[in-house]
Amino acid sequence: MTETLMSAADRWKPLTELLQALLERIAVEVPGCLGAALTVSHGDRPPRVLATAGVAEHLVPAQLARGGPVALAAATGEPVTTDDLFGDPRWPELTRDAVFADIRYEAVRGAVAFPGYWDDSGAFVLSATLDRPPGAGPLAILRRFEKLTEMTLVVAETATAGDPDQMLELLASRAAIEQAKGVIMAVRRCPPDEAWQTLRRTSQEFNVKVRELAVALVEHVGGGVAAQPEGTPEIRPGAAAHHAAERLWTAFTAK
């Protein structure tokens, strides 16, 4: 579905304008921000740049090609920060000269990248490039924009997919995942992004779809069939998903 998003960003002006406004708002709120970007990926496909503002137009494609906070956040699903973008040993191929052939942009110092998800296999990374070390503030600001970004991508997918069944399947997946995240947040007392990471890691460990794991977890905790939105395709978790949910819940509740 990433191809749908990429083509939508090229031809659907409201989406382009909305993404640009989102990044510009981030740039205003993050102290010392020189640019912001949004990258997306789906399944095993590599991340691609969906929208940029400021210096991120040059920096983010370079990070995807040579390594950097955006590429690392996309690969690990964990937030990434650096005080020295061009001197960080985690990505030795990302140098100032490699990115800026004609202009050096001496102001570039730190960077932050915050990953998120909009369906069971669709991921994104919000990032910001700074003229200073980031500290904790910029990452917290990106976290505040996570839900808005997620919903923007969901709306874009459903509005441009052109396939009603695909749209309903996406909506059903979102509902299931949100229920399961709520269960995990309640028992673990953790933020939404940590709950989502827990679902993702468990689905990968047991080789089951996230949406099936989500429904199975809600059913395991509730002791009955999980309620699903009317008019959407029913998600029926198999034995493997139920087993994964049981193991996950045991890990939560074991003393």
Backbone bond lengths (Angstrom), bond angles and torsions (degrees), N, CA, C in turn:
res aa  C-N    CA-C-N  psi(-1)  N-CA   C-N-CA  omega(-1)  CA-C   N-CA-C  phi
1 M - - - 1.459 - - 1.522 112.09 -
2 T 1.332 117.48 -9.98 1.459 118.46 178.25 1.512 111.17 -62.16
3 E 1.335 117.23 -34.91 1.461 119.73 178.72 1.522 110.59 -61.06
4 T 1.335 116.50 -35.83 1.460 120.14 176.85 1.516 110.44 -62.13
5 L 1.325 116.17 -44.20 1.458 119.77 178.61 1.514 111.50 -64.11
6 M 1.334 117.49 -44.18 1.455 120.52 -178.23 1.522 111.03 -62.17
7 S 1.318 117.02 -43.67 1.458 119.56 179.54 1.518 110.89 -69.48
8 A 1.335 116.23 -34.42 1.462 119.37 178.57 1.518 110.87 -64.73
9 A 1.335 116.62 -40.90 1.459 120.07 179.77 1.519 111.29 -64.82
10 D 1.335 116.15 -28.91 1.461 119.84 179.40 1.519 112.69 -77.34
11 R 1.345 116.89 -34.91 1.461 118.11 -170.55 1.527 115.18 -117.20
12 W 1.330 116.99 -11.66 1.462 119.17 -177.26 1.524 108.57 -105.35
13 K 1.296 116.71 99.99 1.461 122.15 -172.61 1.524 113.38 -57.85
14 P 1.346 120.24 -41.96 1.476 118.59 179.54 1.519 113.37 -57.34
15 L 1.335 117.40 -38.53 1.461 119.83 179.03 1.525 110.54 -67.34
16 T 1.320 116.53 -44.06 1.462 120.70 178.78 1.520 110.92 -58.28
17 E 1.322 115.75 -45.88 1.466 120.17 -179.09 1.528 111.35 -66.44
18 L 1.326 117.10 -38.44 1.461 120.86 -179.69 1.526 111.02 -66.35
19 L 1.327 116.95 -44.29 1.458 120.34 179.07 1.526 111.19 -64.19
20 Q 1.328 116.20 -40.33 1.459 119.99 179.32 1.528 110.83 -64.22
21 A 1.329 115.92 -42.24 1.467 120.11 178.73 1.528 110.51 -64.13
22 L 1.326 117.09 -38.61 1.462 121.94 178.20 1.521 110.90 -60.58
23 L 1.329 116.65 -48.34 1.461 120.29 -178.46 1.519 112.01 -68.47
24 E 1.312 116.49 -37.15 1.465 119.21 178.28 1.525 110.96 -66.11
25 R 1.332 116.46 -35.72 1.464 119.39 177.08 1.531 110.30 -66.32
26 I 1.321 116.81 -40.86 1.457 120.34 176.63 1.524 110.16 -61.04
27 A 1.326 116.76 -44.00 1.462 121.04 -179.12 1.521 111.79 -61.13
28 V 1.324 116.66 -34.63 1.459 120.56 179.07 1.526 110.81 -71.85
29 E 1.324 117.41 -39.06 1.464 120.93 -174.38 1.529 113.83 -81.03
30 V 1.322 117.51 -27.48 1.463 120.31 -178.91 1.529 109.26 -84.47
31 P 1.323 118.84 118.14 1.466 120.76 -179.39 1.528 112.13 -60.02
32 G 1.318 116.50 132.38 1.457 121.27 177.64 1.509 114.65 72.38
33 C 1.335 117.83 18.87 1.470 120.62 -176.44 1.529 111.10 -74.26
34 L 1.329 116.15 128.55 1.456 122.57 176.23 1.521 112.55 -101.16
35 G 1.325 117.05 -12.45 1.450 120.88 -179.21 1.509 111.20 176.65
36 A 1.330 116.31 157.18 1.465 121.98 179.58 1.519 108.56 -138.81
37 A 1.342 115.60 159.23 1.464 119.33 -177.46 1.517 111.04 -152.59
38 L 1.327 114.45 158.83 1.462 122.93 174.00 1.515 108.05 -129.34
39 T 1.339 117.03 121.58 1.455 121.89 173.27 1.519 109.00 -113.97
40 V 1.329 116.80 152.91 1.460 121.58 -179.16 1.522 109.84 -134.18
41 S 1.327 115.77 154.16 1.461 121.91 174.26 1.515 108.35 -148.84
42 H 1.324 116.01 162.79 1.460 120.39 179.36 1.513 109.40 -144.04
43 G 1.336 115.66 127.36 1.453 119.67 -179.45 1.522 110.97 61.87
44 D 1.328 116.10 -131.25 1.462 121.11 -179.63 1.517 112.65 -91.52
45 R 1.322 118.25 4.04 1.458 120.24 -179.42 1.524 110.58 -71.61
46 P 1.320 117.56 145.30 1.467 119.50 179.86 1.526 111.01 -68.86
47 P 1.329 117.39 153.17 1.464 119.83 179.14 1.521 112.19 -65.03
48 R 1.328 114.86 148.77 1.464 121.44 178.55 1.523 108.96 -132.19
49 V 1.320 115.18 151.15 1.465 120.83 -179.95 1.525 109.27 -75.96
50 L 1.337 116.40 125.87 1.460 120.76 178.01 1.525 111.36 -100.22
51 A 1.330 117.30 -37.18 1.466 120.33 -179.72 1.523 109.18 -158.40
52 T 1.352 116.18 148.26 1.464 120.98 178.05 1.520 109.82 -140.27
53 A 1.326 114.54 160.45 1.458 121.77 172.16 1.519 107.53 -141.61
54 G 1.329 116.69 140.99 1.454 121.37 177.22 1.512 113.10 66.88
55 V 1.332 115.55 -144.84 1.453 121.83 -174.57 1.524 112.72 -66.34
56 A 1.329 118.13 -15.30 1.468 121.32 178.87 1.526 111.95 -61.00
57 E 1.323 117.40 -22.33 1.469 120.58 177.49 1.523 110.84 -56.15
58 H 1.329 117.09 -36.15 1.467 121.19 178.58 1.522 112.05 -91.36
59 L 1.320 116.21 -37.61 1.454 120.06 -170.18 1.513 114.78 -75.97
60 V 1.332 117.77 -41.22 1.459 119.15 -173.39 1.528 112.51 -69.33
61 P 1.344 120.65 -44.95 1.472 118.30 174.03 1.527 112.50 -57.48
62 A 1.339 116.19 -36.48 1.464 119.18 177.99 1.524 111.06 -65.37
63 Q 1.329 117.28 -37.94 1.464 120.46 178.38 1.525 111.58 -65.64
64 L 1.317 117.07 -39.16 1.462 119.79 179.26 1.525 111.24 -66.98
65 A 1.324 116.39 -29.42 1.461 120.60 -179.14 1.527 112.55 -87.52
66 R 1.350 117.92 -34.43 1.453 121.64 -170.53 1.530 114.22 -116.55
67 G 1.319 117.13 -8.48 1.450 121.19 -175.31 1.512 110.97 102.06
68 G 1.323 116.15 153.75 1.454 121.41 -178.32 1.516 109.64 158.75
69 P 1.322 117.79 -178.64 1.465 120.60 -177.79 1.523 113.69 -57.18
70 V 1.328 118.04 -40.67 1.465 120.46 -178.48 1.525 110.50 -64.86
71 A 1.326 116.62 -47.89 1.465 120.43 -179.97 1.528 111.20 -63.13
72 L 1.324 116.94 -40.13 1.464 120.13 -179.09 1.523 111.28 -69.05
73 A 1.324 117.37 -41.08 1.469 120.59 178.07 1.526 110.56 -63.80
74 A 1.330 116.86 -39.48 1.463 120.78 178.71 1.520 111.29 -65.63
75 A 1.328 117.11 -36.83 1.463 121.38 -176.98 1.524 112.57 -76.22
76 T 1.333 116.68 -36.82 1.466 120.38 -173.47 1.520 113.69 -100.62
77 G 1.353 117.46 -20.52 1.455 120.36 -174.62 1.511 112.82 73.45
78 E 1.325 117.64 15.26 1.461 122.46 -178.86 1.529 109.89 -117.08
79 P 1.346 118.12 146.97 1.471 120.14 176.25 1.528 110.90 -61.70
80 V 1.329 115.47 147.55 1.466 121.54 -178.51 1.526 109.02 -132.68
81 T 1.320 116.63 135.23 1.461 121.68 173.63 1.524 109.04 -131.28
82 T 1.319 116.20 155.70 1.455 121.47 173.51 1.518 109.32 -149.09
83 D 1.329 115.33 142.24 1.460 120.72 176.47 1.520 111.98 -85.59
84 D 1.334 116.46 -18.55 1.465 121.24 -176.32 1.519 108.77 -141.98
85 L 1.319 116.02 91.19 1.468 121.24 -173.30 1.522 112.23 -57.09
86 F 1.332 117.08 -42.65 1.463 120.05 -174.85 1.525 113.33 -92.47
87 G 1.315 117.56 0.55 1.459 119.90 178.67 1.509 113.39 -121.72
88 D 1.324 117.11 10.46 1.459 120.91 -177.53 1.531 109.74 -80.34
89 P 1.334 118.17 124.45 1.473 120.69 -177.63 1.522 114.27 -67.17
90 R 1.318 118.31 -10.45 1.465 120.42 179.33 1.528 112.02 -70.79
91 W 1.313 117.81 -21.08 1.468 121.11 178.65 1.523 109.68 -141.04
92 P 1.325 117.01 74.76 1.471 121.99 -173.83 1.521 114.53 -62.84
93 E 1.331 118.32 -22.64 1.465 119.74 -177.63 1.526 112.86 -80.65
94 L 1.329 117.00 -12.34 1.464 120.28 179.26 1.529 108.52 -87.21
95 T 1.323 116.47 100.80 1.452 121.61 179.91 1.522 109.82 -120.81
96 R 1.312 115.30 159.79 1.457 119.87 -179.47 1.521 111.18 -60.73
97 D 1.326 117.01 -43.21 1.465 120.47 -178.64 1.523 111.78 -67.03
98 A 1.346 117.15 -33.28 1.463 119.94 -179.45 1.521 111.55 -69.18
99 V 1.331 117.20 -31.67 1.465 120.92 -177.71 1.518 111.49 -86.39
100 F 1.324 116.20 -43.93 1.466 120.43 -174.65 1.526 109.42 -114.90
101 A 1.305 115.77 94.83 1.454 119.67 -177.52 1.525 111.74 -72.26
102 D 1.323 117.07 -37.89 1.465 121.35 -174.38 1.526 112.90 -105.19
103 I 1.332 116.85 -31.60 1.458 120.81 -179.84 1.521 108.57 -125.44
104 R 1.309 117.08 135.91 1.457 119.65 -168.88 1.527 113.92 -90.20
105 Y 1.318 117.73 -20.36 1.467 120.19 -179.91 1.525 110.89 48.15
106 E 1.313 114.89 61.72 1.462 120.12 -179.27 1.530 112.52 -61.35
107 A 1.343 117.06 -20.59 1.459 120.05 -176.87 1.519 113.52 -69.27
108 V 1.327 118.36 -21.56 1.461 121.10 -175.85 1.525 110.53 -65.65
109 R 1.344 116.20 125.10 1.461 121.62 178.74 1.530 110.27 -125.43
110 G 1.332 115.81 -83.04 1.457 120.24 -174.49 1.517 113.14 -95.51
111 A 1.331 115.25 176.12 1.464 121.00 178.40 1.527 109.36 -158.82
112 V 1.320 115.58 154.57 1.466 121.83 176.25 1.525 108.42 -136.15
113 A 1.318 115.92 148.58 1.464 121.45 177.05 1.517 108.31 -141.03
114 F 1.325 115.85 128.74 1.466 120.80 -177.48 1.528 109.48 -123.83
115 P 1.346 118.34 119.07 1.468 121.50 -178.16 1.524 112.21 -87.69
116 G 1.318 115.64 152.79 1.454 122.01 174.79 1.519 109.72 -153.19
117 Y 1.339 116.53 -177.93 1.463 121.38 -175.41 1.515 109.41 -142.19
118 W 1.338 115.96 147.37 1.452 118.13 176.57 1.524 112.74 -119.06
119 D 1.328 118.94 -10.71 1.462 120.75 166.84 1.517 107.65 -153.46
120 D 1.334 118.08 -169.66 1.459 118.48 -170.49 1.521 113.69 -70.58
121 S 1.328 118.93 -12.67 1.467 119.81 174.89 1.516 112.81 -138.75
122 G 1.317 117.66 10.22 1.453 121.97 177.66 1.516 111.21 -102.66
123 A 1.334 117.00 122.37 1.459 121.91 -176.56 1.521 110.51 -120.78
124 F 1.336 115.50 156.20 1.459 120.21 174.12 1.521 109.12 -140.81
125 V 1.331 115.83 163.74 1.459 121.77 173.93 1.524 108.16 -134.16
126 L 1.326 115.98 122.63 1.455 122.25 169.63 1.518 107.49 -92.26
127 S 1.324 117.15 135.21 1.461 119.04 -178.14 1.519 111.06 -141.49
128 A 1.332 114.74 157.47 1.456 121.36 177.39 1.521 108.95 -141.56
129 T 1.328 115.55 140.72 1.461 123.15 176.41 1.524 107.93 -106.91
130 L 1.344 117.07 136.63 1.456 121.05 -169.98 1.530 112.21 -124.80
131 D 1.329 114.64 161.79 1.460 120.47 174.99 1.517 111.72 -96.95
132 R 1.334 116.56 16.87 1.468 122.90 -176.08 1.531 108.95 -158.18
133 P 1.337 118.15 165.54 1.466 119.40 171.20 1.529 109.29 -61.16
134 P 1.319 118.34 141.46 1.460 119.81 -170.58 1.526 115.98 -75.40
135 G 1.330 118.77 -35.77 1.452 118.25 -170.61 1.525 109.59 65.37
136 A 1.335 116.77 -158.99 1.466 120.78 -176.71 1.526 113.03 -90.18
137 G 1.320 117.78 -21.36 1.455 121.15 -172.49 1.514 115.96 -60.20
138 P 1.346 119.53 -52.62 1.465 120.66 -177.37 1.525 113.63 -58.78
139 L 1.332 117.33 -38.86 1.468 119.71 179.58 1.528 110.52 -64.95
140 A 1.323 116.72 -39.20 1.463 120.29 177.76 1.522 110.80 -64.56
141 I 1.327 117.54 -36.21 1.468 121.00 178.30 1.527 110.39 -66.87
142 L 1.322 117.37 -44.39 1.467 119.90 177.71 1.522 110.70 -61.67
143 R 1.334 117.05 -38.05 1.465 120.49 178.57 1.535 110.45 -60.90
144 R 1.324 117.64 -36.14 1.466 120.96 179.16 1.526 111.60 -65.83
145 F 1.326 116.87 -27.03 1.463 120.76 -179.33 1.529 112.41 -90.62
146 E 1.332 117.34 -1.01 1.468 120.55 -176.51 1.526 111.84 -59.57
147 K 1.330 117.75 -50.93 1.462 120.89 -175.61 1.519 111.67 -64.49
148 L 1.331 117.31 -40.61 1.455 120.69 178.70 1.524 110.64 -63.09
149 T 1.321 116.70 -41.82 1.464 120.49 178.04 1.522 110.58 -64.19
150 E 1.313 116.35 -44.98 1.468 121.84 179.01 1.528 111.11 -56.23
151 M 1.323 116.51 -49.37 1.457 120.16 -177.74 1.520 111.75 -68.63
152 T 1.323 117.87 -33.90 1.460 121.02 176.21 1.517 110.65 -61.07
153 L 1.326 116.84 -43.18 1.460 120.47 -179.43 1.523 111.54 -70.56
154 V 1.321 117.10 -37.20 1.466 120.20 176.17 1.529 110.47 -61.79
155 V 1.320 116.56 -47.27 1.471 120.63 179.35 1.526 110.21 -61.78
156 A 1.325 116.97 -42.36 1.462 120.42 -179.88 1.520 111.38 -62.80
157 E 1.328 116.83 -43.30 1.465 120.37 178.79 1.525 111.21 -62.04
158 T 1.327 115.74 -49.56 1.465 118.87 -176.21 1.528 111.58 -68.25
159 A 1.319 117.47 -31.92 1.466 120.25 -177.63 1.515 112.63 -77.20
160 T 1.322 117.73 -24.52 1.465 120.19 -173.82 1.519 114.16 -114.44
161 A 1.334 117.69 -4.04 1.462 119.57 -176.51 1.521 112.30 -63.50
162 G 1.323 116.92 -37.68 1.457 120.12 -179.79 1.509 113.71 76.27
163 D 1.315 118.03 4.11 1.462 123.18 -178.61 1.523 107.66 -126.49
164 P 1.347 118.40 107.15 1.473 120.37 -177.93 1.517 113.01 -57.83
165 D 1.326 117.87 -38.04 1.465 120.03 -179.87 1.524 111.03 -64.51
166 Q 1.337 115.75 -40.10 1.461 119.88 178.25 1.521 110.86 -64.40
167 M 1.319 116.20 -39.90 1.454 120.87 179.72 1.527 110.23 -64.05
168 L 1.334 117.45 -45.32 1.458 120.83 -179.65 1.528 111.42 -65.63
169 E 1.321 116.23 -36.85 1.465 119.84 177.96 1.525 110.65 -64.11
170 L 1.328 116.57 -40.60 1.454 120.59 178.50 1.523 111.18 -63.79
171 L 1.323 116.40 -43.39 1.460 120.28 179.84 1.533 111.27 -65.04
172 A 1.329 116.64 -39.24 1.465 120.16 177.91 1.525 110.79 -64.24
173 S 1.335 116.51 -41.22 1.460 120.56 178.52 1.520 111.25 -62.26
174 R 1.347 115.76 -43.68 1.457 119.56 -179.40 1.532 110.88 -60.97
175 A 1.331 116.28 -43.78 1.459 120.07 -178.71 1.527 110.99 -62.64
176 A 1.330 116.63 -43.16 1.463 120.67 -179.29 1.525 111.34 -64.73
177 I 1.308 115.23 -43.83 1.464 119.94 -178.13 1.526 110.93 -65.37
178 E 1.324 117.26 -40.92 1.461 120.17 179.87 1.533 111.00 -64.21
179 Q 1.335 117.22 -38.85 1.468 119.52 176.48 1.518 111.20 -61.68
180 A 1.323 115.89 -46.13 1.464 119.76 -178.36 1.524 111.40 -66.66
181 K 1.322 116.87 -39.15 1.463 119.48 176.34 1.526 110.54 -60.05
182 G 1.317 116.74 -40.41 1.462 120.12 178.34 1.515 111.98 -61.26
183 V 1.328 116.92 -40.03 1.467 121.11 178.20 1.530 109.97 -62.59
184 I 1.335 116.23 -47.14 1.463 120.34 -177.79 1.523 110.96 -65.96
185 M 1.322 116.79 -41.60 1.462 120.57 179.49 1.531 111.10 -61.88
186 A 1.322 116.12 -37.09 1.465 119.91 -178.87 1.521 111.77 -68.77
187 V 1.335 117.07 -43.00 1.457 119.18 -175.77 1.525 112.17 -82.34
188 R 1.326 116.72 -32.08 1.459 120.24 -177.67 1.524 113.14 -95.19
189 R 1.340 115.98 -13.12 1.471 121.41 -175.18 1.523 110.56 52.64
190 C 1.342 114.80 52.10 1.455 121.20 -176.21 1.524 110.13 -122.08
191 P 1.322 119.30 163.35 1.464 122.20 178.02 1.523 111.55 -73.70
192 P 1.343 117.97 165.08 1.467 121.61 -176.99 1.519 113.88 -57.88
193 D 1.342 118.33 -39.38 1.460 119.30 -177.26 1.529 111.27 -66.52
194 E 1.327 117.29 -34.73 1.470 119.69 177.09 1.532 110.57 -69.29
195 A 1.346 116.74 -37.94 1.466 119.87 177.60 1.528 110.39 -62.95
196 W 1.321 115.91 -40.87 1.467 119.52 179.68 1.528 110.71 -66.32
197 Q 1.332 116.89 -41.92 1.452 120.16 178.21 1.531 111.08 -60.39
198 T 1.323 116.55 -37.66 1.463 120.42 178.01 1.527 110.82 -61.94
199 L 1.323 116.48 -45.02 1.467 120.13 177.24 1.522 111.35 -61.56
200 R 1.325 116.47 -45.49 1.459 120.77 -178.23 1.536 111.39 -61.38
201 R 1.316 115.85 -48.39 1.471 119.12 -177.74 1.524 110.94 -63.04
202 T 1.333 116.49 -40.75 1.460 119.73 -179.28 1.521 110.97 -66.80
203 S 1.331 116.81 -40.55 1.467 120.21 179.48 1.521 110.66 -62.94
204 Q 1.321 116.85 -37.91 1.463 120.66 178.81 1.526 111.15 -71.29
205 E 1.322 116.25 -40.40 1.467 120.45 -179.02 1.528 111.56 -62.93
206 F 1.354 116.38 -39.68 1.466 120.34 -176.83 1.530 112.56 -101.27
207 N 1.346 116.13 2.53 1.468 121.11 176.59 1.531 112.44 56.94
208 V 1.335 115.38 50.02 1.461 121.43 175.92 1.523 108.60 -127.76
209 K 1.307 116.56 158.02 1.457 120.22 179.16 1.533 109.68 -70.99
210 V 1.324 115.55 144.66 1.459 120.01 -177.71 1.525 110.54 -60.40
211 R 1.331 117.42 -42.52 1.465 119.23 -176.87 1.527 111.59 -64.83
212 E 1.349 117.67 -35.43 1.462 119.88 177.52 1.524 110.92 -70.75
213 L 1.336 116.53 -39.75 1.452 120.17 175.85 1.525 110.39 -61.62
214 A 1.341 116.50 -41.21 1.462 120.96 -178.77 1.521 111.04 -60.70
215 V 1.328 116.86 -47.88 1.463 120.36 179.58 1.532 110.20 -64.56
216 A 1.320 116.84 -42.98 1.463 120.49 -179.53 1.529 111.28 -61.71
217 L 1.324 117.19 -38.15 1.463 120.10 179.75 1.527 110.71 -66.81
218 V 1.328 116.89 -44.43 1.468 120.47 178.77 1.524 110.01 -62.20
219 E 1.325 117.15 -40.22 1.469 120.20 179.23 1.521 111.21 -68.43
220 H 1.329 116.91 -38.63 1.467 119.91 -179.90 1.531 110.77 -64.55
221 V 1.319 115.77 -43.52 1.462 119.74 -178.67 1.529 110.84 -71.75
222 G 1.330 116.62 -40.04 1.451 120.89 -176.88 1.509 114.89 -82.55
223 G 1.324 116.48 -15.48 1.454 119.94 178.89 1.510 114.38 70.99
224 G 1.327 117.00 25.31 1.462 120.52 178.95 1.509 110.42 -165.73
225 V 1.333 116.25 -174.65 1.461 121.54 -179.23 1.521 109.69 -71.35
226 A 1.329 117.14 130.95 1.460 121.72 -179.04 1.523 110.43 -72.77
227 A 1.322 116.44 137.94 1.465 121.36 175.43 1.521 109.62 -69.44
228 Q 1.326 116.68 134.56 1.456 121.76 178.48 1.525 109.03 -126.43
229 P 1.343 117.86 150.07 1.464 121.11 -175.67 1.527 112.14 -57.05
230 E 1.321 116.61 135.49 1.452 120.61 177.89 1.524 110.40 -64.25
231 G 1.317 114.65 142.26 1.455 119.89 176.81 1.508 114.59 85.83
232 T 1.332 117.55 -2.11 1.462 120.42 178.49 1.521 109.61 -107.83
233 P 1.344 117.53 155.89 1.471 119.70 179.64 1.530 110.95 -60.82
234 E 1.321 116.24 134.96 1.460 120.10 -179.29 1.519 110.36 -71.73
235 I 1.320 116.16 133.06 1.462 121.46 176.30 1.522 107.47 -93.38
236 R 1.319 116.67 118.25 1.453 121.67 -176.81 1.528 109.63 -114.39
237 P 1.313 117.60 99.38 1.465 119.53 -178.98 1.519 111.66 -68.06
238 G 1.323 115.87 140.61 1.448 121.17 178.12 1.520 112.12 -86.72
239 A 1.311 115.26 -174.97 1.462 120.79 -177.21 1.525 111.63 -61.30
240 A 1.341 117.04 -37.96 1.461 120.38 -179.45 1.526 111.03 -64.63
241 A 1.328 116.81 -39.60 1.464 120.32 179.06 1.524 110.98 -67.65
242 H 1.324 116.49 -40.36 1.476 119.73 177.49 1.522 111.03 -64.40
243 H 1.327 116.34 -39.27 1.465 120.11 178.01 1.527 110.16 -64.16
244 A 1.327 116.88 -43.74 1.467 120.94 179.79 1.520 110.84 -62.93
245 A 1.330 116.62 -41.11 1.466 120.65 179.29 1.528 110.87 -63.93
246 E 1.328 116.26 -41.36 1.462 120.03 179.53 1.519 111.17 -64.32
247 R 1.327 116.70 -42.60 1.462 120.69 178.94 1.529 110.71 -65.09
248 L 1.327 116.17 -40.75 1.460 120.20 179.81 1.522 110.93 -63.09
249 W 1.327 116.10 -45.21 1.461 119.73 -178.54 1.532 110.99 -67.00
250 T 1.326 116.55 -35.95 1.463 120.03 176.54 1.517 111.02 -62.36
251 A 1.341 115.54 -40.17 1.466 120.00 178.32 1.528 110.83 -63.87
252 F 1.324 116.64 -35.41 1.469 120.91 178.88 1.519 112.08 -67.88
253 T 1.314 115.74 -40.50 1.464 120.19 -167.61 1.526 113.94 -101.06
254 A 1.331 116.52 -7.76 1.471 119.45 -179.95 1.528 110.00 -67.11
255 K 1.314 116.42 139.93 1.462 121.04 179.39 1.515 110.36 -110.16
